[in-house]
Amino acid sequence: MISIIIRTLILYTVLTLGIRLMGKRQIGDMQPNELVVTLVISEIAAIPLQDSNQPVLNGICSIFVLVVLEISLSALAMKNMAVRRLMSGQSVIIIENGKIVQSAMKKVRMTILDLVELLRSQDVFDINDVAFAVLEVNGDLSVLLKAHKQTLTPKDIDLTPKPATLPFPIISDGKVLKETCKAFDISNKELMLYLERERIKMNDIFLMTIDKDKKYEIIRKSDK
């Protein structure tokens, strides 16, 4: 039993490190070669776990070789477009200037129902609203709506929007986060004034956030 636990911990650590070295892509964002390597690594890791007679070192070596191979191929693909196309393929235009490119759909073996489903996932429910649609190498569909269907932006009406500010937590579960206070140059006295203004005690705060404009939001602790 102890041997199994130790083998599991070792392989878990190696797998975590290997996947971390390969990058932070989610499963749905992986390129074909990345997905293959991930699946093969998981199968290799399972062998020493299922068969205690198999040396753990063999699995670790195989995983290490695949990780190095994946990193090397990814680096090569960044410098060589031909290698990138060979490994990952290339994007395909499915709708061009408002017209469905049927030959492209046949090439990627996509039905009109598949296209409609992908458009709905992009909040597009009328195919006639689409100017361009591109099927990316990871299977996602990038959509550009026709001009009269695009959302109005401040730029379209000559407005200059105020830059967005990102709020940071300054009190979490009744405790002051000193890093945020230091980053926003907020003294303890100033923070206490905010709390007095809202007539709330620090221990009653579940979360308090503040941005660079000193605008804050407070979420009280629940009584339940």
C-alpha positions as CSV (number, residue, x, y, z in Angstrom):
1,M,0.0,0.0,0.0
2,I,2.8,2.4,0.9
3,S,4.5,1.6,-2.3
4,I,1.4,2.5,-4.3
5,I,1.0,5.8,-2.5
6,I,4.6,6.7,-3.1
7,R,4.4,5.8,-6.8
8,T,1.2,7.8,-7.2
9,L,2.7,10.9,-5.6
10,I,5.9,10.6,-7.8
11,L,3.9,10.3,-11.0
12,Y,1.5,13.0,-10.0
13,T,4.4,15.4,-9.4
14,V,6.0,14.5,-12.7
15,L,2.8,14.9,-14.6
16,T,2.0,18.2,-13.0
17,L,5.5,19.5,-13.8
18,G,5.3,18.2,-17.4
19,I,2.0,19.7,-18.2
20,R,3.1,23.0,-16.5
21,L,6.2,23.1,-18.8
22,M,4.1,22.5,-21.9
23,G,2.0,25.6,-21.1
24,K,-1.4,26.7,-19.7
25,R,-3.7,25.8,-22.5
26,Q,-7.1,24.3,-21.6
27,I,-8.2,21.1,-23.3
28,G,-10.4,23.0,-25.8
29,D,-7.6,25.3,-26.8
30,M,-5.0,22.6,-27.5
31,Q,-3.5,22.1,-30.9
32,P,-3.7,18.5,-32.3
33,N,-0.1,17.6,-31.4
34,E,-0.6,19.0,-27.8
35,L,-3.7,16.9,-27.3
36,V,-2.0,13.8,-28.6
37,V,1.0,14.3,-26.3
38,T,-1.3,14.9,-23.3
39,L,-3.3,11.7,-24.0
40,V,-0.2,9.6,-24.5
41,I,1.4,11.0,-21.3
42,S,-1.7,10.0,-19.3
43,E,-1.6,6.5,-20.7
44,I,2.1,6.1,-19.9
45,A,1.5,7.3,-16.3
46,A,-1.2,4.8,-15.9
47,I,1.0,1.8,-16.6
48,P,3.2,2.0,-13.5
49,L,0.2,2.7,-11.4
50,Q,-1.7,-0.4,-12.6
51,D,1.3,-2.7,-12.7
52,S,3.5,-2.5,-9.6
53,N,6.1,-4.6,-11.4
54,Q,6.8,-1.8,-13.9
55,P,9.6,0.5,-12.8
56,V,8.4,4.1,-12.1
57,L,11.6,5.4,-13.7
58,N,10.6,4.0,-17.1
59,G,7.3,6.0,-17.0
60,I,9.1,9.2,-15.9
61,C,11.7,8.9,-18.7
62,S,9.0,8.4,-21.3
63,I,7.0,11.4,-20.0
64,F,10.2,13.5,-19.9
65,V,11.0,12.6,-23.5
66,L,7.5,13.5,-24.7
67,V,7.5,16.8,-22.9
68,V,10.9,17.7,-24.3
69,L,9.7,16.7,-27.8
70,E,6.5,18.8,-27.5
71,I,8.5,21.9,-26.3
72,S,11.0,21.5,-29.1
73,L,8.4,21.1,-31.8
74,S,6.5,24.1,-30.4
75,A,9.6,26.2,-30.5
76,L,10.3,25.0,-34.1
77,A,6.7,25.8,-35.1
78,M,7.2,29.4,-33.9
79,K,10.0,29.9,-36.4
80,N,8.9,27.7,-39.3
81,M,5.5,28.2,-40.8
82,A,5.6,25.0,-42.7
83,V,6.2,23.0,-39.5
84,R,3.3,24.9,-37.9
85,R,0.9,24.1,-40.7
86,L,2.0,20.4,-40.6
87,M,1.5,20.1,-36.9
88,S,-1.6,22.3,-36.3
89,G,-3.1,22.8,-39.8
90,Q,-4.5,26.2,-40.7
91,S,-7.6,28.3,-40.3
92,V,-10.4,27.9,-42.9
93,I,-12.8,30.6,-44.0
94,I,-16.3,29.2,-43.8
95,I,-18.3,32.4,-44.6
96,E,-16.7,35.0,-46.8
97,N,-18.4,38.4,-47.6
98,G,-21.7,37.0,-46.3
99,K,-21.6,33.8,-48.5
100,I,-21.1,30.3,-47.2
101,V,-18.0,28.7,-48.8
102,Q,-19.4,25.2,-49.4
103,S,-16.1,23.8,-50.7
104,A,-14.4,24.8,-47.4
105,M,-17.2,23.1,-45.4
106,K,-16.7,19.9,-47.4
107,K,-12.9,20.2,-46.8
108,V,-13.3,20.3,-43.0
109,R,-16.3,17.9,-43.1
110,M,-18.7,20.4,-41.5
111,T,-22.4,20.3,-42.0
112,I,-24.7,23.3,-42.1
113,L,-26.1,22.1,-38.7
114,D,-22.6,22.2,-37.3
115,L,-22.1,25.7,-38.6
116,V,-25.4,26.9,-37.1
117,E,-24.5,25.3,-33.7
118,L,-21.1,27.0,-33.7
119,L,-22.7,30.4,-34.6
120,R,-25.2,30.0,-31.8
121,S,-22.3,29.5,-29.4
122,Q,-21.1,32.9,-30.5
123,D,-24.6,34.4,-29.8
124,V,-25.3,34.6,-33.5
125,F,-28.8,33.2,-34.3
126,D,-29.2,34.4,-37.9
127,I,-26.6,33.2,-40.4
128,N,-27.5,36.1,-42.7
129,D,-26.0,38.5,-40.1
130,V,-22.5,37.1,-40.6
131,A,-19.9,38.8,-42.9
132,F,-17.0,36.5,-42.2
133,A,-16.6,33.3,-40.2
134,V,-13.3,31.5,-39.8
135,L,-12.8,28.0,-38.4
136,E,-9.7,28.1,-36.2
137,V,-7.2,25.2,-35.9
138,N,-8.5,24.5,-32.4
139,G,-12.1,24.1,-33.6
140,D,-13.4,27.5,-32.5
141,L,-15.3,29.7,-34.9
142,S,-14.3,33.4,-35.1
143,V,-17.2,35.5,-36.3
144,L,-17.4,39.0,-37.8
145,L,-20.9,40.4,-38.1
146,K,-22.0,42.6,-41.0
147,A,-21.6,46.3,-40.3
148,H,-25.2,47.1,-39.6
149,K,-25.4,44.2,-37.1
150,Q,-22.3,45.1,-35.1
151,T,-22.6,46.6,-31.6
152,L,-22.2,50.4,-31.4
153,T,-19.0,51.5,-29.7
154,P,-18.0,54.8,-28.1
155,K,-15.6,55.3,-31.0
156,D,-18.5,55.2,-33.5
157,I,-20.1,58.2,-31.9
158,D,-16.9,60.1,-31.2
159,L,-16.9,59.5,-27.4
160,T,-13.7,58.9,-25.5
161,P,-14.5,56.3,-22.8
162,K,-12.9,56.7,-19.4
163,P,-10.2,54.0,-18.9
164,A,-11.4,51.0,-17.0
165,T,-10.1,50.6,-13.5
166,L,-9.6,47.2,-12.0
167,P,-10.8,46.7,-8.4
168,F,-8.5,44.9,-5.9
169,P,-9.5,43.2,-2.7
170,I,-8.4,45.3,0.3
171,I,-10.3,43.4,3.1
172,S,-11.0,39.7,2.9
173,D,-13.0,37.9,5.5
174,G,-12.4,40.7,8.0
175,K,-8.6,40.9,7.4
176,V,-6.8,43.8,5.8
177,L,-4.6,43.0,2.8
178,K,-1.5,45.1,3.4
179,E,-0.3,44.6,-0.2
180,T,-3.3,46.4,-1.6
181,C,-3.0,49.2,0.9
182,K,0.6,49.7,-0.1
183,A,-0.1,49.5,-3.8
184,F,-2.9,52.1,-3.6
185,D,-1.2,54.2,-0.9
186,I,-4.0,53.8,1.6
187,S,-3.2,54.3,5.2
188,N,-4.9,52.4,8.0
189,K,-6.5,55.6,9.2
190,E,-8.0,56.3,5.7
191,L,-9.3,52.8,5.6
192,M,-11.0,53.2,9.0
193,L,-12.7,56.4,7.7
194,Y,-14.2,54.4,4.8
195,L,-15.6,51.9,7.3
196,E,-16.9,54.6,9.6
197,R,-18.6,56.2,6.7
198,E,-20.4,52.9,5.9
199,R,-21.0,52.3,9.6
200,I,-19.6,48.8,9.4
201,K,-17.0,46.9,11.5
202,M,-14.1,45.2,9.8
203,N,-15.0,41.8,11.2
204,D,-18.4,42.1,9.5
205,I,-16.9,42.5,6.1
206,F,-16.7,39.4,3.8
207,L,-15.0,41.3,0.9
208,M,-14.1,44.9,0.3
209,T,-12.6,46.0,-3.0
210,I,-11.1,49.3,-4.1
211,D,-9.7,50.7,-7.4
212,K,-7.2,53.4,-8.2
213,D,-9.9,56.1,-8.1
214,K,-10.6,55.1,-4.5
215,K,-14.0,53.7,-5.3
216,Y,-14.9,50.8,-3.1
217,E,-17.5,48.1,-2.8
218,I,-18.3,46.2,0.3
219,I,-19.9,42.8,0.7
220,R,-21.1,42.0,4.2
221,K,-20.7,38.6,5.8
222,S,-23.8,36.5,5.7
223,D,-25.6,35.7,8.9
224,K,-26.2,32.1,7.7
